[in-house]
Amino acid sequence: MADVKTFVPAPDRAPPSSAVGPIAWVRDNLFGSIGSSIATLVFFYLFFSYVPPFVEWALINANWTGSDRSVCEANAAGACWTFINVRLEQILFGLYFASNPDELWRPTLIFILFFALLLPLLFEKTPGKKWLTIALLGVFPVVFYFVVYGGYFGISQSNTTQWGGFLLTFALAFVGILLALPIGILLALGRRSELPVIRSMCVIYIEFWRGTPLITILFMASVMLPLFFPAGVEFDKVVRAMIGITLFQSAYTAEAVRGGLAAIPKGQSEAAMALGLGYWRRTVFITLPQALKISIPSIVNTFIALFKDTSLVSIIGLLDLLNMAQTTARSMEWKGYDIEAFLFAGFVYWAFCYGMSRYSQNLERKLDTNRRN
Amino acid sequence: MTERTRIPLHRDPKFRALVIQILALAFVVYGFYSLFQTTVDNLVARGIQTGTSFFDEVAPFQIGFSPFFDYKLGESTYIDVFFVGIQNTILVAVLGIVAATLLGFFIGVVRLSPNWLISRGALAYIEIFRNVPLLLQIMFWNFAIFLPSLPAPKNSIEMGAFYLNARGFHTPLPVIEDSTGFALWMAMLAVLCVGLIVFARRAKVRFQETGQQLPVVWISLGAIIGGGYLLYLIAGSPLIFDEPVLGRFNFKGGGQLPLPLFSLWFALTLYTAAFIAENVRAGIQSVSHGQTEASHALGLSRKDTVRLVTIPQALRVIIPPTISQYLNLTKNSSLAVAVGYEELVAVWAGITLNQTGQALVIIGMTVAVYECLSLFTSFVLNWYNKRIQLTER
């Protein structure tokens, strides 16, 4: 019995080369079945007949430098980014700042400040998030007003009729979300209120603005708003658009917040009630903070929609990013470069919206696992 | 004792609720009243007579596209313009909804394909099209792509009897030639449909009793297409096709979709399909894998599993947000104003408003139309949600 044979398993053999590695991946994922193989081939065909010529036109043969259209006319096989390059200040900051080069620091400073405040907020572990949020939502708009609009501290006043480009798009979207957030929160609370009159007023408000296309609201704001205010009270076009956008956006924000409120278990407010907290304390300290946290992804989604929708102000004649790009492409000097103008504006919108939607998806995933644990 | 348990009036929740609501109502009513007063004062000060008397005035502009109403310059009135606008809004909405649903379902299914390339391609499509403003897309297709690159009518792109050129898309249009024959054909089709419904009921009963299935869908499709064509011949071919013919400047006859309508439809379809595709993907993924496995364990074939287990449950998740997308598409069709397609906002809130200056009435009516559509949509949604809840247990 002394020599007990112990079983020593032979080392694992390497998996057959047909089951791992790039070849197996290609076979499984691209040529898994007859249908899949055909689809892959069709995809390759379409891809190679459209994408390389586009890349060649947009990047390889493109014109980047120069100062007038002769450069682009000499090399017509490539895209004319020269035009964007030359008119960049106008497309980003609008006519006022583009025509006063001494004032360009103002919008530049504003954008730097904005991203300096925003970017740290996107990471979970940044310390002092509360203060950053207050700075972004409370202090930044004031700074924006004094720096971009001006008129104080020796900063010359900019003419809102000459606002434009990405700066205007940004201002409209930011004002929209900033003002719509408190109104939307109140509306959401009202819609969940137990008081029938308050509830029905909030429902009517929310459904009214959600049922109307934004373009109609902008028309309304630009032709009807002057009728609603006593003579002597006048708003310029930009402010009118901001009012319309805020009314519209507050309804959507309200629905996003309402979703968050609905997801808070009833026990939370019942426990608060048992502790003797009144309605407002219950709401402000217990339910609302939790509801806002889980409704951030939906609020970001409504904000993405708003950011895209600000482009509609070009229909009522404001020179936002889209309209500015298009107007530039219709000027005598750069006539005929519409595709470049649209692609550039589209890329800017896309970059922001895609970034925000990725952020909101990440957040959603994080919040989801939190709840499951 | 009673003194101590009685709640003082200002602490009584019922009383407080009453006071708060009365105050809120009074505030809103006062707000509306003062708004109304200022508006009336302003209108008087500007000498604007608000009213509906302009409805019967003859509209001094032409509307080029009105497929179902006759619009004549110099005869049609402003109220006709309103109805033509609604008609054109509905037309582009219906065309867009059909195309966006087909494309959206296709892309949503393809997004879940085991083929890596195809699934990534669908993802790229979704992320590109839903993150760029729709207005930009409409203008891009219209002004940057179609208008400069489509040929003049003379060199139209020809697809059978369909023609595409810089003026628009031209299709043959069926016209009733022999109305009694047409009525006969319609009657025979109705009988055929009734027969098919009876057949489907029988097949279902048979399936429940014996477990034997008949290919109802294929038989019905075949009967409608093949039988319909046969009946058409029996009725003596009552339709003729009015084909577009190249005239001196453009095509004449047939159906014409002007280029703005075509661009608008194209952009709305691509944009909305991206959102519908996401709904479809989420719906299919929401059906847990256990359902499929259980169905296989019960011996259902792969095809039956998809048809009887996966799709019905996925549709429950897919349909409600998709109906909201249909409403969005309809509202978004108002962006036509940028390319000059003659729908409600463009001809009514745009041209008519400029011509008459009747801001209150015109904007009010425009908003009312969209509110009706939105109410109708939420009505359908509630109905659907209630129905699927009932069938759940």
Boltz contact constraints between the chains, C-beta under 6 A:
constraints:
  - contact:
      token1: [A, 29]
      token2: [B, 116]
      max_distance: 6.0
  - contact:
      token1: [A, 30]
      token2: [B, 117]
      max_distance: 6.0
  - contact:
      token1: [A, 32]
      token2: [B, 114]
      max_distance: 6.0
  - contact:
      token1: [A, 36]
      token2: [B, 115]
      max_distance: 6.0
  - contact:
      token1: [A, 39]
      token2: [B, 115]
      max_distance: 6.0
  - contact:
      token1: [A, 39]
      token2: [B, 118]
      max_distance: 6.0
  - contact:
      token1: [A, 40]
      token2: [B, 117]
      max_distance: 6.0
  - contact:
      token1: [A, 43]
      token2: [B, 117]
      max_distance: 6.0
  - contact:
      token1: [A, 43]
      token2: [B, 118]
      max_distance: 6.0
  - contact:
      token1: [A, 43]
      token2: [B, 121]
      max_distance: 6.0
  - contact:
      token1: [A, 195]
      token2: [B, 17]
      max_distance: 6.0
  - contact:
      token1: [A, 195]
      token2: [B, 21]
      max_distance: 6.0
  - contact:
      token1: [A, 197]
      token2: [B, 21]
      max_distance: 6.0
  - contact:
      token1: [A, 197]
      token2: [B, 25]
      max_distance: 6.0
  - contact:
      token1: [A, 198]
      token2: [B, 24]
      max_distance: 6.0
  - contact:
      token1: [A, 211]
      token2: [B, 370]
      max_distance: 6.0
  - contact:
      token1: [A, 211]
      token2: [B, 371]
      max_distance: 6.0
  - contact:
      token1: [A, 211]
      token2: [B, 374]
      max_distance: 6.0
  - contact:
      token1: [A, 212]
      token2: [B, 367]
      max_distance: 6.0
  - contact:
      token1: [A, 212]
      token2: [B, 370]
      max_distance: 6.0
  - contact:
      token1: [A, 213]
      token2: [B, 331]
      max_distance: 6.0
  - contact:
      token1: [A, 213]
      token2: [B, 334]
      max_distance: 6.0
  - contact:
      token1: [A, 215]
      token2: [B, 334]
      max_distance: 6.0
  - contact:
      token1: [A, 216]
      token2: [B, 366]
      max_distance: 6.0
  - contact:
      token1: [A, 216]
      token2: [B, 367]
      max_distance: 6.0
  - contact:
      token1: [A, 219]
      token2: [B, 349]
      max_distance: 6.0
  - contact:
      token1: [A, 220]
      token2: [B, 363]
      max_distance: 6.0
  - contact:
      token1: [A, 223]
      token2: [B, 359]
      max_distance: 6.0
  - contact:
      token1: [A, 224]
      token2: [B, 359]
      max_distance: 6.0
  - contact:
      token1: [A, 224]
      token2: [B, 363]
      max_distance: 6.0
  - contact:
      token1: [A, 227]
      token2: [B, 39]
      max_distance: 6.0
  - contact:
      token1: [A, 227]
      token2: [B, 42]
      max_distance: 6.0
  - contact:
      token1: [A, 228]
      token2: [B, 35]
      max_distance: 6.0
  - contact:
      token1: [A, 228]
      token2: [B, 39]
      max_distance: 6.0
  - contact:
      token1: [A, 230]
      token2: [B, 38]
      max_distance: 6.0
  - contact:
      token1: [A, 308]
      token2: [B, 133]
      max_distance: 6.0
  - contact:
      token1: [A, 311]
      token2: [B, 133]
      max_distance: 6.0
  - contact:
      token1: [A, 311]
      token2: [B, 135]
      max_distance: 6.0
  - contact:
      token1: [A, 311]
      token2: [B, 136]
      max_distance: 6.0
  - contact:
      token1: [A, 312]
      token2: [B, 135]
      max_distance: 6.0
  - contact:
      token1: [A, 315]
      token2: [B, 337]
      max_distance: 6.0
  - contact:
      token1: [A, 315]
      token2: [B, 338]
      max_distance: 6.0
  - contact:
      token1: [A, 322]
      token2: [B, 136]
      max_distance: 6.0
  - contact:
      token1: [A, 338]
      token2: [B, 143]
      max_distance: 6.0
  - contact:
      token1: [A, 338]
      token2: [B, 144]
      max_distance: 6.0
  - contact:
      token1: [A, 339]
      token2: [B, 144]
      max_distance: 6.0
  - contact:
      token1: [A, 342]
      token2: [B, 140]
      max_distance: 6.0
  - contact:
      token1: [A, 342]
      token2: [B, 144]
      max_distance: 6.0
  - contact:
      token1: [A, 346]
      token2: [B, 132]
      max_distance: 6.0
  - contact:
      token1: [A, 346]
      token2: [B, 136]
      max_distance: 6.0
  - contact:
      token1: [A, 349]
      token2: [B, 132]
      max_distance: 6.0
  - contact:
      token1: [A, 349]
      token2: [B, 133]
      max_distance: 6.0
  - contact:
      token1: [A, 350]
      token2: [B, 131]
      max_distance: 6.0
  - contact:
      token1: [A, 350]
      token2: [B, 132]
      max_distance: 6.0
  - contact:
      token1: [A, 353]
      token2: [B, 131]
      max_distance: 6.0
  - contact:
      token1: [A, 354]
      token2: [B, 131]
      max_distance: 6.0
